[in-house]
């Protein structure tokens, strides 16, 4: 991971073989991020996406076992109930035939790179378990 801060915005380049979600959690912990928004483009060798099944209150996994372009990745970082950073991101991945697959990014193995822009805000936001939905939502 390479990181550059320009005028309060972070440019983060993830390198081949890095797992995107773990790397972004690591960056957020190192920088003591309380809240940030994320945007990214790049590519991945393989990924696992999720679709939230509201009836069962679980993420149904969507394995992507091929090289894909990260056409769009958006998300945010907030703090969990234990004050550890939680990265919540969604991605649209492009396949070689032009079709796409999208969902909640559970895991993504970068190849050859992922370019992330992060804007960190001064006030922290926490996530709390919501018993109604089964999700961990912003505690506003």
Secondary structure per residue as TSV (DSSP state, phi and psi in degrees):
chain	resnum	aa	ss	phi	psi
A	1	X	-	360.0	133.3
A	2	X	E	-118.6	138.3
A	3	X	E	-132.6	136.3
A	4	X	E	-134.9	133.2
A	5	X	E	-105.8	123.0
A	6	X	E	-126.1	115.6
A	7	X	T	52.0	42.7
A	8	X	T	81.5	0.2
A	9	X	E	-108.3	142.0
A	10	X	E	-102.0	133.3
A	11	X	E	-106.1	121.3
A	12	X	E	-122.8	122.7
A	13	X	E	-111.9	115.9
A	14	X	E	-87.8	142.3
A	15	X	E	-100.7	167.2
A	16	X	T	-52.9	132.7
A	17	X	T	91.1	-15.8
A	18	X	-	-70.1	144.8
A	19	X	B	-91.3	119.6
A	20	X	H	-58.4	-49.1
A	21	X	H	-65.9	-42.9
A	22	X	H	-64.7	-40.7
A	23	X	H	-65.9	-41.4
A	24	X	H	-68.6	-36.3
A	25	X	H	-63.0	-42.0
A	26	X	H	-62.2	-46.2
A	27	X	H	-58.6	-46.9
A	28	X	H	-62.7	-39.6
A	29	X	H	-66.4	-45.0
A	30	X	H	-61.6	-38.8
A	31	X	H	-87.3	-2.4
A	32	X	T	55.3	48.3
A	33	X	-	-75.1	127.3
A	34	X	S	-97.1	-27.4
A	35	X	S	-163.2	136.8
A	36	X	E	-153.6	156.5
A	37	X	E	-111.4	148.5
A	38	X	E	-127.9	144.9
A	39	X	E	-137.7	144.3
A	40	X	E	-154.6	154.6
A	41	X	E	-140.1	160.8
A	42	X	E	155.3	-138.6
A	43	X	E	-154.1	156.9
A	44	X	E	-138.0	147.0
A	45	X	E	-77.7	-35.2
A	46	X	E	-162.5	160.4
A	47	X	E	-155.1	163.9
A	48	X	E	-126.2	121.8
A	49	X	E	-105.2	167.7
A	50	X	E	-135.9	149.1
A	51	X	E	-122.9	123.8
A	52	X	E	-78.1	115.9
A	53	X	E	-86.4	105.6
A	54	X	T	-68.1	-25.9
A	55	X	T	-70.5	-45.4
A	56	X	T	-91.0	-11.6
A	57	X	T	57.8	43.2
A	58	X	E	-140.2	157.7
A	59	X	E	-85.2	124.9
A	60	X	E	-85.1	124.6
A	61	X	E	-78.3	139.9
A	62	X	E	-120.3	99.0
A	63	X	E	-75.2	137.7
A	64	X	E	-122.4	100.5
A	65	X	-	-105.2	54.5
A	66	X	S	-158.1	164.1
A	67	X	-	-67.9	129.2
A	68	X	E	-137.0	154.3
A	69	X	E	-88.2	137.6
A	70	X	E	-86.8	98.1
A	71	X	E	-74.6	-33.5
A	72	X	E	-159.6	132.0
A	73	X	E	-135.0	123.1
A	74	X	E	-130.5	150.7
A	75	X	E	179.8	-165.9
A	76	X	E	-152.0	167.1
A	77	X	E	-121.9	130.6
A	78	X	E	-138.3	176.5
A	79	X	E	-100.1	138.7
A	80	X	-	-79.3	-179.9
A	81	X	T	-63.8	-21.5
A	82	X	T	-95.4	10.1
A	83	X	S	67.7	10.8
A	84	X	-	-83.3	146.1
A	85	X	E	-67.9	138.9
A	86	X	E	-115.0	122.4
A	87	X	E	-97.2	122.8
A	88	X	E	-118.1	113.8
A	89	X	E	-138.0	147.2
A	90	X	E	-118.8	148.0
A	91	X	E	-138.0	146.1
A	92	X	E	-112.4	120.8
A	93	X	E	-111.5	133.3
A	94	X	E	-100.6	129.6
A	95	X	-	-89.7	166.6
A	96	X	T	-63.2	-23.3
A	97	X	T	-90.4	4.9
A	98	X	S	91.7	-8.0
A	99	X	-	-78.2	164.1
A	100	X	E	-128.8	159.2
A	101	X	E	-139.3	142.9
A	102	X	E	-144.2	165.1
A	103	X	E	160.6	-169.1
A	104	X	E	-68.5	126.7
A	105	X	E	-80.4	113.1
A	106	X	E	-90.7	-42.9
A	107	X	E	-155.9	140.7
A	108	X	E	-148.3	124.6
A	109	X	E	-99.1	110.3
A	110	X	E	-68.7	134.6
A	111	X	E	-167.0	121.0
A	112	X	E	-89.0	-18.5
A	113	X	E	-160.3	165.3
A	114	X	E	-137.2	122.5
A	115	X	E	-102.7	118.6
A	116	X	E	-116.5	135.6
A	117	X	E	-110.8	130.4
A	118	X	E	-126.7	131.7
A	119	X	E	-110.8	117.8
A	120	X	E	-94.6	135.8
A	121	X	-	-101.9	155.1
A	122	X	S	-72.5	-28.0
A	123	X	S	-101.1	137.9
A	124	X	-	-75.0	154.8
A	125	X	-	-126.2	135.3
A	126	X	B	-107.3	153.6
A	127	X	E	-109.6	140.7
A	128	X	E	-131.4	149.9
A	129	X	E	-64.9	131.2
A	130	X	-	-105.7	112.2
A	131	X	T	-66.1	-23.7
A	132	X	T	-71.5	-43.8
A	133	X	T	-100.7	-21.3
A	134	X	S	82.9	5.5
A	135	X	S	-100.2	162.1
A	136	X	E	-99.8	106.1
A	137	X	E	-109.1	161.5
A	138	X	E	-55.9	136.5
A	139	X	-	-95.3	85.6
A	140	X	-	-102.8	360.0
